[in-house]
Amino acid sequence: MLYGRQAEQSVITELLENRSGALVVRGEAGIGKSALLGCAAAGAQAQVLRVAGVESEADLPFAALHLLLRPVLDHIEALPRQQAEALRGALGLGGATRGDRFLVGLATLNLLVELSAAGPVLCLVDDAQWLDGESADALLFAARRLHAEPVAVLFAARDGAFPARGLPELRLRELDAEAAGKLLAEQAADLPPTVRDQLMTEAGGNPLALIELPRMLTSEQRKGAMAPLPFAAGTAQPVTDRVLMGFRNRVSALPPATRSCLLVAALDHHGGLDVLARAVGRLRASLVDFAEAEREGLVRVGPEGVAFHHPLVRTAVLLACDIAARMAAHRALAETADGDRRAWHLAAVTLQPDEEVAGLLEGLALRALRRGGQTAVSAAYARAAELSADPHRAVRRWTAAAQAAIEAGLWQRAGELVTKARQQAETVTLAGPVQAELAYVRAKLEVEAGRPLDGVRLLHEGVEATDDLPAKLSLLAMAGYYTWASAAHPDQLTLARRTEELSPDGEGAVAVVRTMSHAFRHVLEGDATTTLLSGMSGQGAQIPYELRCLHVFQGIVRDNIAGMLDAATALVEECRAEGRLGRLPQAMVILSIAQLLGGRHPSARATVTAGLALASDVGQPMWRGYLAGIHSWLSAVAGAQEECEALAEQAIRDADHRRWMPGAGWAECARAILDLGLGRYELMLDRVDRSRTGPTRHAFLWRYSWPDYIEAAVRVGNPQRALDLLNRLADAAEATGRTAPLALLHRSHALLASDDEAGMLYERALALHAEDRQPFDEARTRLVYGEWLRRNKRRAEARAQLQAAMEVFDQLGAAPWSARAAAELRATGAAPVRRTDTLGELTPQELHVVRLAATGASNREIGAQLFLSPRTVASHLYKAFPKLGVSSRAELARLKLGDG
């Protein structure tokens, strides 16, 4: 029975009754978290999977996940092949794969869902603050995606540890006096009231203290003698520290052989009884020697291994044994443990540089890398660096450790590792590749810290240090992009020119880098009409990923949105096919921009919605801010003013923190298009004017706002204000030679033209739109053309244009624009004819699921693409069918779902 926890038990009971979701139980050591989890397990009508984090195993990748899933590993074969391979590789059960820890999270989610087909599943994760980073990432990734599945996950963690953004939390407080009194009476009914009162005071409502403090009393103290209790009243020492000291004293009183057994178990908690027996044997003990500790209530020994009464007991064992005993235990384990555990135990007893042990740890790091364990990679490389006899190898290993820490999102740790690499580098002359790698890692840290131009300077150092062409191209591509993407700064142009100077001549990827460097420099010099004209076909995976992304991004500069859309779609599909979830947010940024500029607003909303969730999950605030800015533009076009402002603020906050312009540029453009859509033309013009000298002035995106500015200037009766941008628009459109920008140019000329010329210009614009469909821009051309036709008394023609415009606006969810078209229709004397837009009733996620289902994809295939469980996919379809007026998947194929 749990005393005083009725409210907390009700919260957990509700979660279990709902059968889906996750909860983090938080509190100090001994406050009763484990007891609550145990109570949940006892009352659950479900298959229960349990694991507890162990501090000594925090550097072993996926160790906790393996233990959690060990009873159900035979179900892995039911997963999609890619996920099954990723999970087997992560758990060390099969051939090594190029791991992505978030793909392992998706596989974990789907494995739990597979299990739930036979009945509800409950996962209990105790001491989550000590999970290895890879297991924590995978379990949190899965837990955040539990919606309709009969799977519940309960985490227990101490305060201030195990960040679990997005999951609900239940914080445990001290027991009240009544509950504490009942618990103490149950544990120590024979104590005099005066002693119980003092124990109540000292325990402070901590359940573990109420149980353990009475065991620390001597026989005289238990009788109420005047001898002082073994804990001073009013001491500033936390009660858990006093309990810890009590455990330590009990361990110290055990026979030496028993202490040796406990120490081995504390240092290798999950090695198994066979490993444990061999290790304690080398210390002249046996498993039988655990009996004394079992009788003291400190441990339980069973077929699965040794279970400590409380994590504080494990800590107490380490405190009670001196360094000689700990070294002996590590040596014994190094002689008996296998694989990665052996390497770590060897490292623990190696106090001087030892290249053999360092090499073992580097091998461990490489194995962890193939399994997707970046946290473990970093830890192994760092320890290998400490033990390196060769300073060149030490620098290389410190640098690799820092790079892995960055990949794991451990930015502070990465900075510490880079400092050690630089300190070591001062003693030697580094080889070029190592200099370049160190410069690359330092640049990443500078960008994350909000100093992108300092990062560019470091990238230039790396380019000058290395002769490796792929590395040089990758560094140059990043330098060009970071220079352009930085908030406005006097040094930008100088750095852009330096990047161009360092760019080599050549064909293929070399030409792409040089052309992009040239274009970035032109933009920063004020050339708003520059285009990128180099190609990069047939290069495939030989091209660095960063360069490939920039090459696809060229579409926005060249106004080749159709090509950008095709290439971005392929990039996203490649990331998904290879399980590169960590790369996906950047690819989804590019895809959502292509969809948005191509007028496919519903698809863009679905992409940014999924991308935002993923960027937050994988710890990529740079791309999260970028996606928030894009989302704010879509919200602006939809007329969702509050949502637009909230997303714009998020994008600007992320940009200000990192001095990173793209997301903020989208946010400012979003506010401008919102003003235009709501008829606030003067505000829109002033906003764009300010942007031309503001921190986002170099954004390519502003070129797409020039037709908006021209329209706003005409509507306020000041067309002269737009003549400069009209000339720029003409130069840019003619430089690209593409029909879409030429259509916008003709529309803009029509807005400024006399009535004798305007009609012909509008017709020419529509003809160009027909060659290169962009639904939103074409509908806007029809809107202004319809307005012109109405003003010129050509009402029948106006109605056709306005009705067509309104229908497209409705399909795209562009409410303010639809309202304008409807108002113009009414002004012609016609009532707007609204087509039933069932797709508009779907959420972005539902729309994405429905479109994939219409292609014949199964729930499992859809889930693999969208990082959802098959059951969640089924739930989305269940909600979408009534909105669409269908009752089966077969009927979806008959709907006009499009790709908008």
N, C-alpha and C positions, 0 to 999 in steps of 0.2 A: 504494500500500500504506500502511495506517495502522499505525504502530508502537505497541505497548503498549496497544491498545484492543480486545483480543480479547473481554474480558468485556462491555464496553459494546456491541460489535457483536453479541454473542450475544443481549443483551436486545432490541435492535432487530430482529434476525432473527426472534426468537420472535414479536414483535408482527406482523411482516409475514407470517409463516407462519400466524398466527391470523387474519390478514386483517381484523381489526376492533379498534378501540380507539384510544387516544391516549396520547401520552407527551411530557413536557417535558424536554428536555435542557438542563441548566444548567451554567454555569461562567463564569469570568472571560474577558475579551477575549483572543482568540488561543489559547484552550485546546484548540480542535479541534472545536467544535460544528458549524460549517459543513462541515468535512471529514466528520464522521459522517453528516450529512444527505446530502452528496454520495455517500457510499458506499451509503447506503440507496437513493438514486435509481438508482445504477448496477446494483444487484442486484435491484431490485424487478421482478417480473413483473406490472406494473400500469401504468395510466395515471397519469402523475405531473404534479401541478399544484404550481407553486412560486411563492413570493413572499418578499420580504425587507422588513422594516420599514425606513423611512427617517425619521430624526429630523426632517428639514425638512418632512415631510408628515404629521406627527402631528396636525395641526389640520384636515386635509382629510377629511371624513366618508366612510367606506367606501372610501378610496383603495386600501388594501391588498387588501381583499376584491375590488374590481374587477379589480385586476391578477391575483389568484389565479384568478378565474373567467373571465377574458377569453377563454381558448381554448374555453370550453364555454358561452358565453352563448346560443348558439342552442338550448340544451336548456331554457331557462327556460320556454318555452311548454308543456312537459310538466307543469309544476307546477299545483296547484289555483289557480284564478283569483286568490283573495285573496293567496296567497303570491307568485305571479308578479308581481302588481302591486306588492307591497311591495318585492320584490327589484329590479325594474326602477326603481322610484322611488328606492330607496336608491343605486343605481349610476348614477343620472342618465340612464337609458335611456328613460324614458317620462314620462307625465304625473305631476305631483307627487301623492303620496298622503299621507294623514295617517299618518305612519310610526310604527312601534313597532320599536325596534331588536331586540327579542327575537323578533318575528315574522319579521324578516329572518334571524335565526339559525335559526329553524325552516325557512324557505325554503332557506337554505344547506344545512342537513342533508338536506332532501329532494332538492335538486338533486344532491348528491353520491351519494345513494342511487340516484337515477335513472340516473346515469352508471354506477354499479356493476352495473347489470343487464347491461351489455355486457362486464364484466370488473372486477377489483379496481381500486380507486382509492387513490392515495397522495398526501396533501397535505403539503408541506414548507413550514414557515413559519419563516424564519430571522430573527434579530434581532427577535424578538417584542416585546422591551421597547420598540420604537419604532413598533409598530403604532398607527394611530389608534384611539381608544377604541371607536368603533363597530365597526370590523372585529374588534377583539379580543373584544368582547362576542358578536358573531355567531358567530365561530369557536369560542369556548369553549362557547357554548350548544349548538352542533352537536356538538362533540367529546364533551361529557358524555353525549350521548344515543346514542352508538355502542355497540351491543350485539351484534347478529347480522349487521350489514351488512358486506360486504367493502370497508370503507372504513377507512383508517388515517390518522391525523394526527400528524405529528411537529413539535413546536415547539422552537425553540432560543432561549434567552434568557439574559441575563447574571444573575448572582447579585443578589438583592435587588430585582428588577424583574419585571414581568409576573406578578402573582399569578394562579394557576390552581388555585383550590381544587377539590379532588375528583379531580384528574388525577394519575396516577403521575409521579414525577420520576426522572430519571437524572442524577446529579451527576458532572461530569468533574473529576478531580483532575490534578495535575501528572504528567507522564510519569516513570516510574522511570528510574534511571541507565542501565540497559541499553537501553531503548527510546529515551531521549534521545540516547544515544551513537550509535545506528544512524541516527537521523534526521539528526544533525549530520554524520556521516560521509558520508551521501548528499548533503548540501548543500555541504559544505566539505571534501572528501577531501584537498585539496592543502594544508591548513593544518598547521603543525607541531603536535605533541601538546601542547606547552605552551599554545599559543593556543587549541586546542580545549578544553583543560581549563578555561581561564578563561571561555570562552564557555559551557561547561556550567554553571559556577557562576553566571554572571550570568543565564542564561536561566531557571534555577530550574524546569526541566521544562516550560516553556511552549513548545508547538510553534511558534507564530508567531515567538517570539523566537529559537528555534533556527534558523529559516529566515532571518530578517531581520537579526539582529545581524551575521553574517558579511559581509553586503553593506555594512555601515557601516565596514568596515576599509579603511584606506589600503593601498597596495601594500607599504609598509615594514612595516606592522603584520602583514600577511598572511605576511611572511617570518619573523616572529618577532623583529623588531627590538625594542629596549628602549623605544621610544616608547610612552607609555601608550595604552591602548585608549580609545575615545571614550565609555566609560561607566566610572565609578569603581567599583571593587570594594567591596562592602559598603555601597553607598549605600542610603539608605532609600527612594529613588525606586522605585515599582513598575516591574517590567520592561516592562509594556505602555506606560508613559509613555516609557521609553527607546526603545521601538520607534516610538512616535508621533513622537518627536523625529527619529528617523531618517527617517521618511516625510516629515516637514516639510522637512528639509534637502534631500531629493531633489527635492521639489516646488519649493523655492526656487531650485534650480539650473537649472530648466527655463527656456526662452525665455519672455518676457512673454506672447506670444500663446497659448502652450500653457497657461500658468497661468490666463489668462482663460477659456479653454475649460473647463479643469477646474473653475473656480469656478462657472461657469454650470451645469455638470452637477451640481455638489454642491448648488446652491441649488434646482434643479428637476429632480430625478433622473428622473422618469417623464413629462416633458413630451413626449417623442418627438423623433426626429432632426430633423423639420421645424422644430419650435419651437426646438430647440437651434441649428440652422443659422442661423435668422433672428436669434436673440439674439446669438450670437457674431459674426455679421456686423456688428451695431451696435457691436461692440467692436473692429472692424477685424481680425477673425480669421476662420478658416473651420474646417470639420471636419478638414481636412488637418492642422491644427496639433495635433490630438490624437496624431499619429504619434509625436512624441518621448516622450510619456507612455506610449504603448503599448510602445515599445522599452524603457522603464525598468521595465516590468512593473507599472505603477501602475493601468492601466485596460485594458478591452477595449471596442472600439466595434463594434457589430453592428446589424442591422436593427431590433432592439428598443430600441436606445439605448446608453447608456454604463453599463458594469458596472465598479465599482471593485474592485480586487484584494482589499480588505478594508475594512470600515467605518472603520477607523482612518485609511485613506488619505483618505476624505472629510473627516474631522475635521482631518487634517493640511493639506488644501487651505485650509480656512477659517482655520487658524492662520497659514498662510504668506502670506495676502493681507491687506492693511491695509483699514481701513474705507472708504477712497475706492474701492478696487477692488470691495469688496462692494456699495457703493451703486450703482456703475456697472453691475454685473451685475444687480442687482435692477431697475434702470431698464430695462435691455435686455429683461429677461424681462417686465416690466409692459407693454412695447410689443408683445410678440409672443405672450404666453400668453393663454389664453381663460378666461372665467368666474371661478371662485373663485380660481384661481391668480393671475390678474391682480390681484384685489383684495388678496391677501396681499402680493404683491410691491410694489404701490403703498404699502401700509401700512408696509412695511419701509423705504421711503425717505422717509416723511413724518415729520418730526421736530417739527413744530409742530401745534397744533390745526387741523384741516381738515375742515369739515363735509361736503364732497363725498366725501372718502375714507371718513369715518365712515359716511356714508349707504350707500356701496357695501358696507361691512362689515356693516351692519345688514341690507341686502338679502341678503347671503350667509348671515347667521344665520337669516333667515326661510326661505330655501331649504333650509338644513340641517335646520331644524325640521320641514319637511314631509317630509323624507327620514328622520326619526327619528334625527338625529345630534346628540344633546344635548351631547356633549363639544365638538363643533365649534361648536355654537350658543353655548356658554359662551365659548369662545375668541374667536369673532368679535365678540360683544357686548362683551367686555372690551376688546378693542383699539379697537372703535368708541368706547367710553366714554373711553379715553385720548386719542383724537383729537377729542373733541367740543368745539366752541367754546362751546356753550350749556350751562351747568351743570345746568339742568333735564333736558336730554336725557342728560347724562352720568350723573346719578343713575338715571334710568330704565333706561339701558343697563347700568350696574353691577348694578342689581337684577335685570334680565333675565338677565344672565350668571350671577348667583348662583343664581337659580331653575333655570336649565338645569344648573348644576353639581350641584344637589341631585338633579334628575331622573337625572343620570348616576351618582349615588352618590358624588360627589366632595365630601364634607362639609367637609374641611379647606379645600379651595379655595373652596367657597361662603362659608365664614366670612371668608376673606381678601377676597373680593369685596364682601361686605356691609360690612366695615370701610371699604373705599374709598367705597362708596355713602354711608355715614353721614358720612364726612369731607367729601365733596362737598356733602351735604345741609345741613351747618352754614353754608354760604355763601349759601343761597337759601331762599325760602319755597316749599315743594313743593305741587303740585296734589294734591287729595284722592286721586285714583286711584293716584298714584305713592306717596303716604304709605301707603295701604292695602296696596299690593303689597309695599313694603319691610317693613311690619309683618308681613305674612304670611310672607315669606321668613325674617325674623328669628325668628318663632315656630317655624317648622319646625326651625331650628337649635337653638333652646332645647329643644324636645322631644327631638331626637336626642341632645342633650348630657345628658339626664336631668333637665331642669328644666321640666317641662310647665306648671307654674303660672306661671312667668315668661313662657312662650309665650302663655298665656291673657291676661296683662296686655297683651302686644303686640297680640294680636288685638282686644282692646277698643279700643286706640288706633286700629287700622285701621278698625274699625266707625265710630268717631266722626269719622274723617277723610273718609270717602267718602259720596257720595249715591247711588252706583250700587247699586240694590237687589239684583241677583243676587250681587254681590261681598259686600255686607253680610250677606246670608243665609248665604253660604258661611262667612264668618268667624265668625258667631255659632254656626252648627252645630258648627264645629270647637272653638270656645271651650267650648261646653257639654259636648261629648264629652271634651275633654282635661281639663276640671275634674273630671268624674266619674271618668275613667279613671286619674287620678293616684293614686299611693299616698297614704294618708291624711295630711292636713296641716291645721293650724288655719285656713289661709286659704281652704280649698276653699269653704266655705259663703258667705263674703263674695263670692268671685269668681262663684259660681253665681248669687247674687242680682243682681250687676251685669250678668251676661249676660242675665238675665230682664228687667232694667230697660231694657237696650238693644234688646230684641227688639220690633220694630214690631207693630202690630195690622194685621189683614187676613185675606184668604182664601187658600186653596190653600197654596202653599209657605210663605207668610208665617205662616199659622196653624200649620203643622207646626213651624216653628222656635220659635214662641212656646210651643207646647204642650210641646215637648221641653225647652226651657229651664225651663219650669215644673216638669216632672217631675224633671229632674236636681236642681233645688233641693230638691224634696220628699224625694228619696232621701237627699240629704246632710243633711237635717234629721232623718232617722231614720224616714221614712215608707216602710216596706218593702212596702206594698201598693199604691203608686201605679200607675196605668195611663195609657197614652197613648191618646187616643181620636180624634185628628184624622186626616183622610184627605188624600190627595194624588193624586187620579186625574186622568188626562188631561193631565199636565204634560210628560211625556216628557223629551226631551233638553234642554228649556229649563231644567230644574232642575239646579243644580250637582251634580256626581257625588258629592261628600262628603255632601250633604244627602240624595240618593237612597239612599245606603248606610245612613245613619242611619234613614231612614224605613222601610226594609226591616227594620232591626234592631229596630224597635218591636215586632215580633212576639214577641220574647222577654219583653218587659215586659207585653204584653197577653195572653200565653198563646195567641196566635193562631199556632200553629206551622204549621198547614196553609197559611195565607196567607203566612207567612214563607218556607216552603219553595217555594211557587210563585214568589214575587217574587225570591227569591235565585237560583233556577234560571234565571229570565229574565235576571237581572243577569249571571250567569256566561256564559250563552249570548250575550248582547249583547257582552260583552267579547271573547269568542272571535270572534264574527262581525266585529267591527270591528278585530280584531288588537290589542286593548289588553292585551297580556300583562303590562305593568307594573301595570295595575289589578287583574289577576286575583287575586293573593294575598288582598287585602282581600275581594273578592267570594266567594272560596272559604272564607274564615273564616266569613262569614255563612251560606253554604250548608251547610258542615259542621256548624255549630251547629244549624241547622234540621233536618238529617238526624238528628243525634244525639238532639235533644229529641223528634223524631218517632219514635224507636225504630228508625230505619233504620241500624243500626250498620255493617253491611258497606259500604253506600254512603258513610257518613261516613268510614270508614277509607280508602276509595279516594280521597275528596276531600282529606283531610288529607295523605295520602301524596304525592299529586301537588302539593298546595299547598305543602308543606314544601320539596320539591325546587325548585319554581318560585321561592318566596320567597328561597331561598338563592341561586339563579342570578341573580335580578334585584337582589340586594343590599337586601332589605327585612327587617332583623332584627326590627323591631317585629311584623310579621305572622308572621314565622317563630316568634317566641316565643309568640304567640297560638296558632298552629297546634300547636306542641309541647304546650302546655297541654291543648288539646282532645284531641290524640292520647293524652296520658297518661291522660285520663279513659276513653277507649275501651280502652286497655290494662288499666286497673284493672278494668273490667267483665269483660274477658276473663280476668282472673286472672293476667296477665303482670306479676308484681310487679317484677322487675328492670327490664323495659322501662318500666313506669309510672314508677318512681323516676328512671330516666335522663332521660326526657322531662320529668318534673316539674322536675328540677334545671335542665335547659336553659331551660325557660320562666321559672323563677324568676331564673336568671342574667340573662337578657335583660331581665326586669322590673326587677331591682335596678339594672342599669346605666342604665336610662332612667326609673326611678321610675314605671313603667308597670304598672298593676294587672291588666288583664284576663287576660293569660297566666298570671300568678301565681295569680289567683283560680281559674282552671280547674285548675291544678296542685294547689292545696289541696283543691278539691272532689274531684279524682281520688283523692287519698290518703284522703279520707273514705269514698268509695264502695268503695275497695279494702278498708278496714278493715271496712266493713259486709258486703261479700261474703265475707270470710274469717272472719267471726264475731268480730271484735275490737270488740265493741260499746262498751265503756268508752273505748277509744282513739278511736273514731269520735266519741263524744259530747264528749270533751274537746277534740278537734280543732275541731269545729264551734263549741264554746263560745269557744275562743280566737279563732276567725275573726271573731266578732261584735264584737270590740274591736281586731282586727288591721288591718294595712294594706289588706287586700282586703275590708273589711267592707261597702263600698258596692256590691259586685258584685251585679247582678240575679240572677246564677246561684244565689246562696245560697238564694233563695226556692224553687228546685227541689229543694233538699236537705232542706227541712222535713219532708216525709213520711219521708225516710230517718231523720232524727233521732228522729221520733216512734216509728218501728219499733224503733230501737236502744234507746230508753228503755224501751219495753215489754219487750224481750227481757232487759234487765238487772234487771227487776222494779221499776223506778222510773218509772212513767208520769207521776207528778206533775211530773217534770223537763221534760216535753214540753208541758205545758198552755199555756204562753205561746205557743209556736210553733203549737200547734193553733189557738189563737184567731187568730193572724196568718194562718195558712193559710185559715181560714174567711173572714176579711175579704177576702183576695186573690181566692179562688175566686169568692166572691159578687160582687166588684167586676167581674170579667171576665165573669161569666155564662156561661162556656164549659164544655162538658161534660167535657173532659179534666181540668182542675183539680178540678172537682166530684167526679169519680170518685176521685181521690186523697184528697179530703177524706172521702168516705164510707169508703174503705179505712182511713184513719187513725182515724175514729170507731169503726169495727168493731174495730180492734186494742185500743181502750180500753174497749169496751162489754162489758156482761154477756153471757153466753151467750144470754140470751133475746132480745137485740137484735142481736147480732153477725151472725148468719146473714142477716137481712134487709138489713143494711147492706152486707154483701159482695155480695149479689145485686144490690142497687141500684148498687153500684160497677161491677159487670160490665155491667149494662145501659147505664150511661153510657159505659163503654169501647167498647161496641158501636156507639155513635153517633159516636165520634171515635177511631178506631183509633190506638193507640200500643203497638206489640207488646211492648216491654220492660216498660212500666208495667202493661199488662194481664196479662202473664205473672207479674209479681210479685204482683199482686192474687190471681191463681189460686193461687200458691204459698202465701201466708199463709192464704187461704181453705181450701185443701186441708189445711194443717196444723191449722186449727181443726176442720175436719170429722173428721179422724183422731182428734184428742183427744176429740171428742164421739161416738166410736164409729160414725161414719157412713162406714165404710171404702169402700164402693162409690162413693159420691159423691166422696170424697176422691181416689180413684184417677183419676177422670175429670179433675178439676181439675189434679192433680199431673202426670199424663201430658201434658196440653195445655201446661202451663207448661214442662215439660222440653223438649218438642219446639221451642217457640219459643226458649228459651234456647240450644238446640243450633244453631238456624238463625242466631242472632245472634252465636254464638261466645262466649257468656257462661258460661264453664266453671264458675266457683264456684257460680253460681246453678243451673246444670243439675245439679251434684253434690248440692246441697241438695235439689232436687226429687226426684232419684233416691233419695236416702237416705230421704226421707219416703215415697216409693212402697214401698220395701222394708219400711218400718215398718208399712205397711198389709197386708203379706203378699203383695204383688204384685212381680213382677220388672219393672224398667223396660224398656220396649220402645223401643229406639233406632231411629229412622228413619235411613236412609242419607242423610247430608247431604253430597252431593258438592260443593256450593258452598263448604262450609267448608274444603275442601282447596285452594281457589284462593287465590293471593296477592291483595291488594287491586287491584293493577294488572291481573292476569288477569281478575278479576271484572268490572272496569270494561270491559275490552275485550270480554269475552264478552257482556255485556249490550248493548253497542252493536252487536255483530255480529248479535245475535238480532233487532235491529230492521231488519236488511237493509243496514246501513251498510257501505260498502266499507272495505278496509284503509286506503285513502288518506283517506277521510272520518273514520275513527276516529283515525288519526294526527294529522289536523289538529285534532281536539278535544283530544287528550291530549298533544300536543307530542312525538309519537313518529314515527319513520319508518315507512312502510308495512311494511318488512321486519321491524321490531321488533314491530309489531302481529301479523304472521304468525307470528313466533316465539312470542308469548304464546298465540295460538290453538293452535299446535302442541303446546305444553305443557299447555294446558287441556283439549283434547279427550279424552285418555286419562283424566284425572281425572273428567271428566263422563260417561264411557262413551259418547261419540259419535265419529263419524268425519267429519262434514261440518257446514258451516254450516247447512244446511237442517234438521238435527236439533236445532239450538239452539232453534228456535222452539217445539218441542214440550216443552221443559223449563220448569219453573216457576222462572224466574229472578227474578221480582219486582223490586222497587225497594229492597229492604231493605238 
